[in-house]
Amino acid sequence: MALPGCQRNARCLLLALSHYGGFSKGLRESPALTCCHLRRNEAISAQHFYRHVFTMQNPTRKCWLSRAGCARYMSEGGVNVLHPENNQPSISQKQQEVAVIPREDVDTFLEELDDDALCSSLDIIPEDEGPQIAPIPPSSSTLRDYVDHSETLQKLVMLGVDLSKLEKRPNVGTFLLKLDFETDISKILFFLKDVGVEDSQLGHVLTKNPFILSEDLDNLQKRVAYLRSRKFSQQAIARMVSRAPYLLNFSVERLDNRLGFFQKQLGLSAENTRDIVTRLPRMVTGSLEPIRENLKVFEIELGFRKNEIQHIALRVPKVLTAQKKRITETFDYVHNTMGIPHNVITKFPQIFNSSLLKIKERHMFLAFLGRAVYDPTQANYISLEKVASMPDDIFCQDVAKASTQDFDEFRKTM
């Protein structure tokens, strides 16, 4: 008789039998008791064992379940055994199909059982005998350990969410593991698509702001409705949400206060306010202190007038969030060393976004060649735009009237 692979010791066999979902209650709950029945009463043991195991291991034998609830087995020789189920009334011999079970199979099974078979099915099985199943880590410092066990994390990865960045932020990993993709995340994704966020940007938005998944959908819709009431276009709102994912976490009142701040501090019209916020939406979601400080630096330390500051901010909004040190060092060199006045700098505020080293190298090269003329009223005038933004080859050819090799050799002497 061919038994399952765990026949190598009776403990594994009994434990395997106890886990068969189709076994009778007695066999499932107490393999030790079943073993005792096997030894005392051969008819009962045959019922418990052959009903669920013998027929599965012997496909040539067939099993039927009668309408009366009796399982009936048939084989080719041995003893006849009836199998009542659920205390059903007995059926006459003529009404039943009987099972003929080989006597030698029962004896063989009983002989192979040892005393250890009588122990509880709750005994610990050695690791090499038990099934090898990868458990879900109870705790981990990386979300990677949970991806194989979490459908939510798997789908977020498919969207382009960078879990390596999220797991470095406090409590974000735990927050994501508690979410269900269908009930908690799908609705936010559909909302973002309705706003106008492109599919390729969804992963970026959730990586930057996973907490948008905890926001109430009605509140998110109210905030979008507020922006539309302020005459932001659909394209502008989509751009703002993609570039400043925390924008929609701000309440309507807070959004209104932020927009009012820029309009008041810079003296802008409603149209100019929309323009500057659309181009640099992270000004709205970031701290306002650096912006207040930079406005004071331009006005008090650098000496620009308010209308000049307004023009600079509209042309290069990034200046408002730049580091104070970079602003002051660039202005000091351009104004005091190159001798360029405020009004000329105002016309080309991109100078504050340029590399100070590049400006120094090109100015010194032009001064060496005698071509450092920055006064618009003089001949051979050279604008700041050409000094700060042109590629090296075009700068040398069109502005310095020299070769790139000469420029490279000059930079080595600096």
C-alpha positions, 0 to 999 in steps of 0.5 A: 500500500502506498502511503503519503511521503510522511510515512517515514515516521508515524508522528508525521503521518498522524499530523498530516492526517489531522490536517486533512480538511475532509476528515471526520471530527474525531480524526481531525481533533485527536489522532491519538484517539483514532490510533486507540480505536485502530488497536481496539476495534478494527471496524472503526479504524477502517472507517476512519482511515480508509474513508479518507486515505485509502481511497485517495491512495488507491484510485482504482477504488471508487467512492459514492455518497448516497442520498441517505448520507452513507459513504460506500466503498468497493474494492476487489477483496478483503473484509466488508465495512459499512460507513455511516455518516453523521449518525444516519439511520442504518440501511439494510445490506441490500440497499448498500454498496459495501467496501471490501478492504484488504485485511493485510493493509490494516495489519501493515498500518498497525504494525508500522505505528509505534508508541510515539504515534500516541503523542499529541498533534500539537507536538513541535515538528523539526524544521527539516520535516515541516513545510517551509513557508516564508513568514511575514516579518513581524518588524523590519527597517525596509519595506522590501521585506513586505513587498512579496506579502502585500498586494498594496505595495506591489501595485504601488511599485508598479505605479512608480512609487519609490518605496526606498524613499518612503521607508526612510520617513517616520511612520510612512511604512506602517501607514502604507501597510495598513492601506487596501489598494482597492478601497483606500488608494484607487479612489485617490488615483482616479481623483488625481487623474481627473485633476489632470495629473498624467499617469507617469506622474502618479508615482512621483506624486505619491512618493513625495506626498503619501499622506494624500492617501489619508485625505478625505476625498470630499476635502480634496475636491473642495480645494480643487474647486477653490483653485478653479474659483480663483480662475486657475486653469485645469492645466495650471492646477495639474501642473501645480499638483504634479510639482507641489504634491502637498498643495492639496493637503492644504485646507481652503483657508490656508491656500487662500492665506498663501495666495493673499501673502504673495499678492500683498507682499509683492504688490501683484495683480490677481493675474500675476499672482496666478502666473507666479504661483503656477510657475513655482507652486512649491512657494505655496507649500513651503515655508514663508520665512525664507521668502520674507527674508529674501524680500528684505535682503533685496530691499534693505541690503541690496538696495532694490526698489519695490517695483524692481523687486516685483519685476525680478520676482515675476521674471525669476520666481526661484529667486524668492526661495534661493539661499541668502548667501548666494544672492548676496555673493552674486550681487556683490560681484556683479554690482561692485566688481563688474560695475553693473547698476541696479537697473541693468541687473533688474533687466536680467535677473537670471544672473542670480540663478547662474554659476558665480564661478562661470561669471567670474571666469568669463568676466576676467577673460573679457577684461584680459581681452579688453572687451568687458564693456557692460554699459548699454550706451557704449560701443561693443556693449556686452549684456549680462545674458551673454555672459551668464547663459551662453555655451562656451563655444558660442561665448568665445566665438561671438562675444570674446572673439577668441578660440575655446582653446584660448579660454581654456588656457586662460582658466588654467592661470586663474 
